[in-house]
Amino acid sequence: MARIFDVIEYPSEMKDEIVHRFPESGPADFRIGSQVIVREAQAAVFFRDGTALDVFGPGRHTIATANIPLLTQKLQDIFTSGKTVFPAEVYFVSMREFANRKWGTPQPIIVRNPGMGLGVALLQGFGTYSFQVSDPQQFVTQIVGAQGVYRTADIESRLRTILLSKLQDLLGETAAKHSVPEMIGLTEELGAGVRAKAQDDFAALGLTLKTFYIGNLKPSEKSAQELRDMGMLDMATYTQLQAADAMRDAAQNPSGGAGLTAGIGAGMGVGDAIRQAISQQSQAGGGGPAAASAGIPDVMTPSEAAQILRVAEEDVIAAIEEGSLKAKKIGRAYRISKKALEEFLSG
């Protein structure tokens, strides 16, 4: 019996597939009257002679390929060497939202942080995003091409690059108006800003960025040496961060050498121990204690002073109470002037 028409469908949930071509390779010879069955959350892009002719939504559709059913296989073999005269393909496109895609900062993002610490901050973050195909024909013609199967893994690297570029741009703009601690509390606003900035780039691919969430945004935990090896620090900043790393390590290692805890254990005052840890590391880079005082605000709390000195707040209060660090007590709270902290650093 002669083959009159074909039924073309792709009964798959397409969990990680964005596009599936039918057939996966080579042209098809669908007959006039062939039926395309498109399921919910799918679209089908119909190509004939290499040109996208139509986009089908969910339901049953009849296509016209100009392949005449009564043209027998024998005659076709004679005149076309067995090849179809009117090649056609159908690309099934998943229209569902691809959710919970992961993003993260592979390297810290440098932002200005005036008035605090070194005047710059190194931020790292991670979270999730989701996207959806908005223009099936555009996505197939511009991105997929003639691939038989196109999966989420094929485009995720490109999408993450777009998102991280927009996030870095937005953090730079936000840092001009907000301090780093304030920015860390604006994750919802930053997420909305990235979505707005990235929409045009996604639309150019035939996609829509549905969500972008910042799960966590925090200062980088990378050491000064790691950051310097990446070429992200100048010598002055490197020297100060190296001093901070040494103080942190010393505080975490009570049996360590000339660190903060060891200095106190040897009978050195809290203030002397803090100054020595800063001085030893700063002088190794030629900056001296003065280099560590860069970016100090005019007035600060013990907590802010502790961030600058890279020690625990309790160590700062202990230095105040022993008299090596001058501070003004207002009610139950201490306030430290920039001059007092600079004098403390200079010994």
Helices and strands as residue ranges (DSSP letters): E 7-9, E 17-22, E 35-38, E 42-48, E 51-56, E 59-62, H 73-80, E 88-94, E 98-104, E 109-112, E 120-133, H 136-139, I 140-144, E 149-151, G 152-154, H 156-175, H 180-184, H 187-203, E 207-219, H 224-229, H 235-252, H 260-265, H 270-284, H 288-291, E 299-300, H 302-309, H 313-322, E 328-330, E 333-337, H 338-346
